[in-house]
């Protein structure tokens, strides 16, 4: 090997060493889950009363035309009081029926949040990969419910690599909620709303017996926070990524 070839090899090896040193390995799974639990507890301490206007749209298999559209105002009074008022219904009455069921389920979940929270009490976890979501570095974890429960999902979660808050949950219910629906797939997105980390959108697809595949898409339009000046405090567009 000539002197120039030796020098080039040293440079290449040096660069590889520097690059390897710059890559930070993902923390252990136990550490991620522990930090995630701490972030959940911290977020609960930031929750306060608010009202949100939420828009729901129901689509058929093609998702080209809205079959039904519903707007609802949901009021949250921590730690677990949830009230709602539906004030706009257009299209098929099926849309309102589904929305009322969704809101009733949300109220039940708030009554006992520990039964559905993403924690070691309800799930086994497995680190799948690292990824970027909404411009944020995330750890993607597989979640496996510890029991068959309609309140739990089997799928994936995207955990922020810095804050350890959950950006997205995607999967199928651990137990089918009704004979009338099957092949259910749910995507939940979360984001910051004036210091509170909240679910701000939902996409749920299912096959309804006798009616075929339907998709419900929900997103939060605006928030009004109690104790502040009247009016729109913060407008969120969860679909913007």
DRENDOSE-952734 format. One record per residue (C-alpha): residue number from 1; x, y, z; residue in one letter. Coordinates in nm, 3 decimals. Layout:
<rs>
NUM, X, Y, Z, a
...
</rs>
This chain:
<rs>
1, 0.000, 0.000, 0.000, x
2, 0.144, 0.337, -0.099, x
3, 0.167, 0.631, 0.138, x
4, -0.123, 0.809, -0.036, x
5, -0.339, 0.497, -0.021, x
6, -0.259, 0.458, 0.350, x
7, -0.352, 0.821, 0.418, x
8, -0.683, 0.778, 0.233, x
9, -0.765, 0.463, 0.431, x
10, -0.695, 0.644, 0.758, x
11, -0.926, 0.929, 0.658, x
12, -1.207, 0.688, 0.564, x
13, -1.173, 0.495, 0.889, x
14, -1.160, 0.816, 1.092, x
15, -1.477, 0.938, 0.926, x
16, -1.653, 0.610, 0.998, x
17, -1.552, 0.630, 1.364, x
18, -1.679, 0.987, 1.394, x
19, -2.007, 0.897, 1.222, x
20, -2.058, 0.596, 1.449, x
21, -1.989, 0.808, 1.756, x
22, -2.244, 1.066, 1.642, x
23, -2.527, 0.811, 1.627, x
24, -2.704, 0.797, 1.963, x
25, -2.849, 0.454, 2.029, x
26, -3.212, 0.433, 2.139, x
27, -3.254, 0.395, 2.514, x
28, -3.365, 0.063, 2.659, x
29, -3.732, -0.023, 2.621, x
30, -3.782, -0.009, 2.998, x
31, -3.646, 0.346, 3.003, x
32, -3.878, 0.458, 2.721, x
33, -4.184, 0.313, 2.894, x
34, -4.086, 0.464, 3.230, x
35, -4.035, 0.809, 3.076, x
36, -4.364, 0.773, 2.891, x
37, -4.545, 0.702, 3.219, x
38, -4.387, 1.009, 3.379, x
39, -4.490, 1.225, 3.083, x
40, -4.848, 1.099, 3.113, x
41, -4.859, 1.185, 3.484, x
42, -4.710, 1.528, 3.418, x
43, -4.964, 1.600, 3.145, x
44, -5.253, 1.512, 3.375, x
45, -5.137, 1.781, 3.613, x
46, -5.174, 2.038, 3.332, x
47, -5.532, 1.949, 3.240, x
48, -5.796, 2.213, 3.303, x
49, -6.151, 2.284, 3.195, x
50, -6.207, 2.344, 2.824, x
51, -6.469, 2.318, 2.552, x
52, -6.389, 2.191, 2.205, x
53, -6.590, 2.201, 1.884, x
54, -6.535, 1.875, 1.697, x
55, -6.631, 1.795, 1.338, x
56, -6.722, 1.439, 1.234, x
57, -6.757, 1.319, 0.875, x
58, -6.881, 0.975, 0.773, x
59, -6.768, 0.826, 0.440, x
60, -6.850, 0.509, 0.251, x
61, -6.595, 0.275, 0.097, x
62, -6.473, 0.520, -0.168, x
63, -6.436, 0.821, 0.067, x
64, -6.520, 1.056, -0.220, x
65, -6.848, 1.187, -0.087, x
66, -6.952, 1.269, 0.268, x
67, -7.250, 1.058, 0.373, x
68, -7.302, 1.245, 0.699, x
69, -7.152, 1.541, 0.885, x
70, -7.195, 1.617, 1.254, x
71, -7.061, 1.898, 1.474, x
72, -7.054, 1.865, 1.850, x
73, -6.940, 2.079, 2.143, x
74, -6.769, 1.873, 2.412, x
75, -6.702, 2.020, 2.756, x
76, -6.433, 1.867, 2.975, x
77, -6.422, 1.936, 3.348, x
78, -6.122, 1.761, 3.507, x
79, -6.063, 1.509, 3.633, x
80, -6.335, 1.315, 3.454, x
81, -6.659, 1.498, 3.374, x
82, -6.751, 1.504, 3.007, x
83, -7.060, 1.666, 2.854, x
84, -7.154, 1.707, 2.489, x
85, -7.407, 1.887, 2.273, x
86, -7.466, 1.799, 1.907, x
87, -7.563, 2.114, 1.715, x
88, -7.526, 2.021, 1.348, x
89, -7.638, 1.709, 1.161, x
90, -7.636, 1.674, 0.784, x
91, -7.690, 1.366, 0.569, x
92, -7.763, 1.014, 0.689, x
93, -7.888, 0.964, 1.043, x
94, -7.630, 0.686, 1.081, x
95, -7.365, 0.952, 1.129, x
96, -7.535, 1.096, 1.438, x
97, -7.590, 0.747, 1.581, x
98, -7.217, 0.669, 1.549, x
99, -7.110, 1.007, 1.691, x
100, -7.333, 0.966, 1.996, x
101, -7.185, 0.622, 2.056, x
102, -6.831, 0.761, 2.027, x
103, -6.906, 1.041, 2.275, x
104, -7.073, 0.803, 2.519, x
105, -6.766, 0.577, 2.505, x
106, -6.539, 0.876, 2.570, x
107, -6.741, 0.962, 2.881, x
108, -6.705, 0.604, 3.005, x
109, -6.328, 0.612, 2.947, x
110, -6.297, 0.936, 3.144, x
111, -6.478, 0.777, 3.437, x
112, -6.196, 0.520, 3.468, x
113, -5.893, 0.637, 3.265, x
114, -5.656, 0.383, 3.421, x
115, -5.843, 0.099, 3.248, x
116, -5.755, 0.229, 2.901, x
117, -5.430, 0.423, 2.944, x
118, -5.121, 0.307, 2.759, x
119, -4.923, 0.173, 3.052, x
120, -4.760, -0.145, 3.180, x
121, -5.081, -0.221, 3.369, x
122, -5.261, -0.271, 3.037, x
123, -4.995, -0.352, 2.775, x
124, -4.677, -0.530, 2.683, x
125, -4.439, -0.317, 2.475, x
126, -4.178, -0.384, 2.208, x
127, -3.947, -0.132, 2.041, x
128, -3.989, -0.158, 1.662, x
129, -3.790, 0.130, 1.515, x
130, -3.714, 0.501, 1.527, x
131, -3.904, 0.734, 1.296, x
132, -3.999, 1.096, 1.237, x
133, -4.361, 1.207, 1.273, x
134, -4.482, 1.565, 1.232, x
135, -4.118, 1.671, 1.224, x
136, -4.045, 1.510, 1.561, x
137, -3.811, 1.215, 1.629, x
138, -4.011, 0.926, 1.773, x
139, -3.975, 0.574, 1.905, x
140, -4.228, 0.341, 1.744, x
141, -4.347, 0.078, 1.992, x
142, -4.571, -0.222, 1.935, x
143, -4.843, -0.249, 2.199, x
144, -5.000, -0.582, 2.295, x
145, -5.301, -0.569, 2.531, x
146, -5.280, -0.783, 2.842, x
147, -5.649, -0.873, 2.816, x
148, -5.935, -0.876, 2.566, x
149, -6.099, -0.541, 2.628, x
150, -6.281, -0.307, 2.387, x
151, -6.101, -0.016, 2.556, x
152, -5.758, -0.141, 2.450, x
153, -5.589, -0.145, 2.108, x
154, -5.343, -0.384, 1.950, x
155, -5.104, -0.196, 1.725, x
156, -4.837, 0.076, 1.730, x
157, -4.765, 0.399, 1.916, x
158, -4.532, 0.686, 1.822, x
159, -4.356, 0.820, 2.134, x
160, -4.174, 1.154, 2.116, x
161, -3.802, 1.090, 2.167, x
162, -3.763, 1.411, 2.368, x
163, -4.086, 1.473, 2.558, x
164, -4.197, 1.105, 2.567, x
165, -4.554, 1.212, 2.494, x
166, -4.751, 0.995, 2.250, x
167, -4.807, 1.154, 1.909, x
168, -5.006, 0.873, 1.749, x
169, -5.184, 0.549, 1.835, x
170, -5.283, 0.311, 1.557, x
171, -5.437, -0.035, 1.573, x
172, -5.738, -0.260, 1.620, x
173, -5.951, -0.315, 1.933, x
174, -5.840, -0.607, 2.148, x
175, -6.205, -0.714, 2.153, x
176, -6.473, -0.648, 1.891, x
177, -6.725, -0.408, 2.047, x
178, -7.029, -0.533, 1.856, x
179, -7.152, -0.809, 1.627, x
180, -7.250, -0.536, 1.381, x
181, -6.897, -0.417, 1.312, x
182, -6.570, -0.593, 1.230, x
183, -6.228, -0.523, 1.075, x
184, -6.202, -0.206, 1.281, x
185, -5.890, 0.009, 1.237, x
186, -5.832, 0.322, 1.445, x
187, -5.579, 0.606, 1.420, x
188, -5.561, 0.866, 1.699, x
189, -5.342, 1.177, 1.676, x
190, -5.237, 1.401, 1.964, x
191, -5.089, 1.748, 1.993, x
192, -5.036, 2.038, 2.231, x
193, -5.332, 2.263, 2.307, x
194, -5.222, 2.555, 2.523, x
195, -5.000, 2.338, 2.742, x
196, -5.227, 2.031, 2.742, x
197, -5.144, 1.721, 2.538, x
198, -5.479, 1.613, 2.391, x
199, -5.622, 1.379, 2.131, x
200, -5.716, 1.609, 1.844, x
201, -5.816, 1.375, 1.561, x
202, -5.961, 1.033, 1.491, x
203, -5.986, 0.814, 1.182, x
204, -6.183, 0.493, 1.232, x
205, -6.256, 0.246, 0.954, x
206, -6.485, -0.056, 0.995, x
207, -6.701, -0.297, 0.802, x
208, -7.063, -0.259, 0.910, x
209, -7.277, -0.566, 0.852, x
210, -7.529, -0.515, 0.572, x
211, -7.387, -0.167, 0.499, x
212, -7.026, -0.235, 0.401, x
213, -6.711, -0.038, 0.481, x
214, -6.745, 0.305, 0.641, x
215, -6.490, 0.555, 0.771, x
216, -6.544, 0.816, 1.041, x
217, -6.304, 1.111, 1.035, x
218, -6.307, 1.352, 1.328, x
219, -6.096, 1.658, 1.399, x
220, -6.104, 1.932, 1.658, x
221, -6.193, 2.271, 1.510, x
222, -6.140, 2.513, 1.798, x
223, -6.091, 2.522, 2.173, x
224, -6.233, 2.758, 2.434, x
225, -6.055, 2.748, 2.766, x
226, -6.242, 2.837, 3.085, x
227, -6.101, 3.116, 3.297, x
228, -5.961, 3.305, 2.999, x
229, -6.117, 3.577, 2.788, x
230, -6.426, 3.477, 2.594, x
231, -6.383, 3.368, 2.236, x
232, -6.154, 3.137, 2.046, x
233, -5.838, 3.086, 2.247, x
234, -5.664, 2.851, 2.013, x
235, -5.754, 2.706, 1.676, x
236, -5.589, 2.374, 1.593, x
237, -5.561, 2.195, 1.260, x
238, -5.446, 1.847, 1.361, x
239, -5.433, 1.733, 1.000, x
240, -5.141, 1.968, 0.925, x
241, -4.819, 1.771, 0.940, x
</rs>
